[in-house]
Amino acid sequence: MKRKRIWSNTAAGLTASMLAGMLLLASSAQPAHAADNSSIALPAGKTEASLPAQKDAIALTKEFRIVTLGDSITVGYEPNLKELPYGYVERLQEQGLLHGRTKVDNYGIAGLKSTGLKNFADAMKESKAISSEAIQPSLPDPRAGQMGANIAAIRENVAGANLVAITIGGNDVSELLGTADKLSDAEMEAKVKELLSSYTANVSAVINDIHEVNPNAKIVIADQYQPMPEVAGKELYAKLMEASQGFTATIDGIAAEFSAKGIDVKVAHVAKEFVGGEGTMTHMIKDRDFHPNQYGYETIASVFAQTIWGDYTKLTAPAAGQPMNIIVSGKTLDTPYKPIIRNGKNFVAIQDIVNAVGATTVWDNKTSTATITYGDRKVDVKIGATAVQVNGASVTVDTPAFLNKVGKESKTYVPLAMVAEGLGFDVQYVAKLKTVFVNP
């Protein structure tokens, strides 16, 4: 009976009330919450439209667009979570920002099986709204119906994506966690074969749907890690590991078949990274829940990033009391002139940001004005002024540029977000990391 209870706390058994505390914090069909721009917001009363040509065609072509689909692993679920998720998707966005402008739309649905993902993808391909029940009966995720209603917008995002990342399969094989120890070897083999046959058909259909909507998108799909630690029993562990290996072989075979047709499908080999660490990378021991903990989600993100970009950079927040991190074009701004926060806005020494982005600056002593130029964009910042000039247009700032003494030097400090965005750059603040990403 104990092993049956193990799965009762996982995605397949979650209720809407258990999910509500986490999931309702996020609206449906919205980008991942990795980039929280609250501390670098534009001045009150201003919008991005206030900055001339902020979303011009050139800027849009530089953006790497990711769509994530799948189950509660894509959602970033953890038991007893009382804040926005911080899972592999959020970390994937951060890794993307190290390489350039990145936008993520996360359409993970808790409790989803491969059959449900197929139904969702079929509706997306046809651009036809679909109910939660039609996606999959009794889904515990209260946002599923909202996503189904917005399926046309989701199709548009998939059509414009450079990458579609998928996690699916945990709920397909969930029953094995509670029944594997009761099945004979022959029964276990037959059950796994049945599950993988259905999984193969569903995932192949999903990939075909995505490819039809967007023939140019790279598709990366994870295999399924085995969450049960060996302390649960060596015989059970061996059976589940064999099933997991069969799962990996199956998804590898699916990817190979599509690759042979010239369709860019890769496998993020997550399962092998969890072997031997099941108890430390999931909530199985403490909560009897198969979902990854923060260590597990970071591991999944690392595998995805290496599959996509060939590398993974571990990012950490600065120590308490230390200035925030500023990463410009993938490189940390390392300077003795530390960032300063005033009125909730981040200010940096003007020469540091100019050097980091490869812009030029001219200082006018008569007017105490710095003119920053990058390509055909120009920002004029006057010390103490309540507005900056962006390509000749006046943009109000609630905290003016100022002179800040650092040692024996006085440095001109300017509002990072206003200047960077005025030059046409993308600025994303990740609160979890206390880090600002700036990308041309």
BELURGI-V603612 format. One record per helix or strand. SS is the DSSP state (a for helix, b for strand). FROM is the first residue (numbers start at 0). LEN is the number of residues. If there is no record, write none. Layout:
# BELURGI-V603612
ss/from/len
SS/FROM/LEN
SS/FROM/LEN
This chain:
# BELURGI-V603612
ss/from/len
a/1/7
a/10/3
a/15/8
b/30/1
a/37/3
a/47/3
a/56/5
b/63/7
a/71/4
a/87/12
b/101/7
a/113/13
a/131/4
a/143/6
a/150/9
b/162/5
a/174/8
a/184/29
b/217/5
a/229/3
a/233/27
b/264/4
a/270/4
a/277/4
b/281/2
a/283/4
b/288/4
a/293/16
b/324/4
b/330/2
b/339/3
b/344/5
a/349/8
b/359/5
b/368/6
b/376/7
b/386/4
b/392/4
b/400/6
b/408/7
a/415/7
b/425/5
b/434/5
